[in-house]
Amino acid sequence: MLVGGLPGSGKSTLAAPLARELGLPLIWDPQHTQPLGVGPLVEVDTTRPVAIPELAERIRAAVSRAAGQ
């Protein structure tokens, strides 16, 4: 999973709780700043509060749909 965006857009605030919710390790790598094209892209509006459990469910659903193709 890649959490990307402009500076100050909320990446750091979003990444740790989202990784916990999804049961994934949090890996910080400033070298990878663009989508890798290996899975679905889920865009998130970080200009307002993000509900982590609902976002995690959106991601799980997107991954499930992509795996079924």
KATACOR-V478476 format. One record per residue. RES is the residue in one letter. NEAR is the number of other ideal C-beta (glycine too) atoms within 10 Angstrom. Layout:
res near
RES NEAR
RES NEAR
//
This chain:
res near
M 15
L 15
V 18
G 12
G 13
L 8
P 5
G 8
S 15
G 17
K 16
S 10
T 13
L 17
A 18
A 13
P 15
L 20
A 17
R 13
E 16
L 16
G 7
L 13
P 8
L 12
I 10
W 10
D 7
P 5
Q 4
H 11
T 10
Q 7
P 11
L 9
G 6
V 7
G 14
P 15
L 11
V 12
E 7
V 15
D 9
T 16
T 8
R 6
P 9
V 15
A 9
I 16
P 10
E 10
L 17
A 18
E 13
R 15
I 19
R 12
A 12
A 14
V 15
S 10
R 10
A 12
A 9
G 6
Q 5
//
